[in-house]
Amino acid sequence: MRKKGIVGHLESVNEYEREPIPQSKLKGLKSFIGMYAGEHTAGTEFVIGPLFVAHGVTAFDLVFGLLIGNILAVLSWALMTAPIAVKTRLTMYYQLEKIVGRSLVKFYNVVNGIMFTFLAGSMIAVSATAVGIPFGLTMPSLHDMLPNSLGWIVAVFAIGAITTVVAMFGYQQVSKFANVAAPWMILIFFAAAIAVLPDMGVKSVSDFWSVANEKIWTGIPLEGQSKFTIWHIIFFAWFVNMAMHIGMSDLSIFRYAKKWEYGFSPATGMFIGHYFAWLASGILYALFLQQSNNSTEFAPGVVAYNAAGIAGAVCVIIAGWTTANPTIYRAGLALQSVAPKWKTWKVTLVTGLITTLAACFPALVMRLLDFVAIYGFLLMPMGAVIFIDFYVLKKLGLKSDFAEKAGLNFNYAAGWAWILTLAVGLFLNQGMGMEIFFVGLPGWFIASVIYIIASKYYQSKVVFKTVSS
């Protein structure tokens, strides 16, 4: 008997978790342009732009560092992720299972899902800073780690509930939500930044560069914050979404693409969001610091409200949603491996609850730059495994999809590639003093080399159940 109502609709949502996407379900370019524009012109932008100001980056380093880093990010999606996605049409999680085995992929998926829930949680917290304005909530400061009031928790749960419901209805609804919200948000971002420039001392276009250097991106970090250079900006812009492109998580998104060239569609998010929106939000935060005498309060909703009134606050709320929605969707797909018999919407519901609980802790927002760097590095080695498995192993006379063909639950070659890469990264960061922003690039090559060497060793010792390549 067919179920009716909302539950019936949710039960009918099919995300093809363990099979290729059928041709009839493929999406056009517009879906990806809208989703990436919405996801990356969103809640994180109200945090990252101001944090660059707090870390004392100069105007030159920011403008040119973002240009280089965002180009590299787009190329990573277009040349690494999208071609594999449109050839396999599988989620990242099922593709990885075929390579590394069900036992290893379950552990990876739990780590992946938890990282996604924390990222989505930070965006729910961003939205909550706007929801709390009319209620006079005490906002978190740069140094807050724990929730500071019951009102803050209530605001977080209200935003978390709405975000989770949208994600539960699947990729199509996530994409629709982003397409509707993105154009309006983008206008608010830029209009607010332009509107406050006269208050910063910009009376004409010729004034902007001098004011940018003297009052916005001064090169002087706030008390307690480290100093950022152009290299921090390049690598952060490139690797802020490392898990999605080099880490291959967006195989789950681009499996819906009709053509691999749609892999260039993240350019809308990178250059509207991770370029101009980061600049715009930095301008708004610089004005807030000027007016508040360098207050340590860090509430994106308040910053936007001071600059653009109610429209600014609403923009922050929706911005948090458009980032959290696809992130919770990805987390639900990852965690479904733990409960494969559950429908996707049920897993997403549980994921949304975990996300909302995490959002209660302001530390997710205050340490967002460090968190996204760590999160990307944790997941990146398996992206290298997928890339090498797809493009390189056959050319070396080795088998791709090793676990599936050999009937293994645990591919030790992939396991060692992941563990040893993380160990080397920890040594580079803690032992050698290399900042986490820079560890990802050498880490990808380390993971690739280890996987090739280990695959050659282990595959020579395994009798395959099937011999087809």
Summary of the structure (lengths in Angstrom):
residues: 469
radius of gyration: 22.1
end to end distance: 42.9
largest distance: 74.1
contacts: 1751
relative contact order: 0.19
helix: 73%
strand: 1%
